[in-house]
Amino acid sequence: MKIYIVGGAVRDCLLGRAVSDRDWVVVGATPEQMAAQGYLPVGRDFPVFLHPKTREEYALARTERKSGRGYRGFVVQTSPEVTLEEDLARRDLTINAIAASADWARTGAVFDPYNGQHDLQQRVLRHVTDAFREDPVRILRVARFAARFTDFSVAPETLQLMREMVAHGEADHLVAERVWQELSRGLMEEAPSRMLTVLRDCGALAVVLPEVNRLWGVPQRAQYHPEICTGAHLLLVLDMAARLNAPLAVRFACLTHDLGKASTPAHLLPRHLGHEQRSAQLLKGLCERLRVPVDCRETADVVAREHGNIHRSSELGASALVRLLERCDAIRKPERFADILLACECDARGRLGLEESSYPQRQRLGAALEAVQSVATATIAKSAASAGVSGPKVGEMIHAARVKAVAAWLASAPTPAA
């Protein structure tokens, strides 16, 4: 029985990057032998065990044989006879098919039967074998790695293979959970725009995110968008979100904020009247299809509906500002509202020539929210009850007090810069 460290841990060590987690492969062992040494079995589809002390995952060396369509269409074989080279052959990219002995100290010889070290040096994402085509999730993984390793390119033969997989319908069988898992991880990488570019280049974006794919070629008003194409603008917005270290909910909101522009009637172009509500409607279907977490979908919904109003908020008076805050549910969820404002800043600065611009709307709306929060709603409600006022009338009194507080703040606030 021999144990090897494999995959991303070896790759990142060779690149001089921090290692976040380690994967282990065990060659020459049976499940019974692993259990006898105290390893805890946890694998559902193939034998994976937790180390009795470190709780890291140890997988028995295995091979896979295609038995159907999609991610789950495999027959997995594990036995003591499966070699390390055979196990590495089933992996996605050569840079992830490198192994080292368990006591490897980040230097010295590694086991590299598929020339992964060469591709690391050449900065190339290349598939290991033609078995790559058997798992459509690998299309998403290549795109995600392109977003992480910003100076790597996808090998031409790998990109062609991905195109063939899409053409043959493999991407149609991706399950929602895996799409969201890879998409969310890709959005959190250094250059999320590269994930969309790779998916679009191979045709997979039209399958997994058709609402996003339709944005390419949609014109915009040059007065506000020097980049003209809505898809090109989206790439800039996503990378601005990464630059500002935005959390996932913000990055997802950036991805989906302009979906409705693809359905603008031709006679209105390049204007996009009403695209906000169309974006929110398309977003709803996308979130249901991919089972997007609630926090991401709620943030994205508000950004889709209100980003135009937030951009124009410097023109709003006290009453309109309070109504905007109420529509955004900012009073009840101020932390989420901060994320909404950050997504809007990414949208505003994700434009050619405006990357270094400021976004005073964030500070202005934050200050307006503070003014609203200063209103003692409990005192108003108590006073209303003493006067025999109840129901919607109490809400109207609270709203009026909030408008008054914002008006007072506006009267004392400095005029925002143009």
Protein Blocks (a to p, Z undefined) as FASTA:
>chain_A
ZZddehjllmmmmnopacfbdcdddehiafklmmmnopacfbfkbccdddfklopacddd
dddddfbecjklccddddfklcfklmmmmpmbfklmcccdfklghiajdddfkommmmmm
nopacdfblmlmmpmklmmmmmmmmmmmmmbccdfklmmmmmmmmmnommmmpcfklmmm
mmmmmmmmmblmlmmmmmmmnopmmmmmmmlmmmgopacdfklmmnlpamlmmmmmmmmm
mmnopafklmmmmmmmmmmmmmgcfklpcbdehklmmmmmmmmmmmmmnopafklmmmmm
mmmmmmmmmmmmmmpcfklmmmmmmmnommmmmmlmmmmmmmmmmmmmmcghilmpccfk
lmmmmmmmmmmmmpcfklmmmmmmmnopahjllmmmmmmmmmmmmmmmmmmpccddZZ
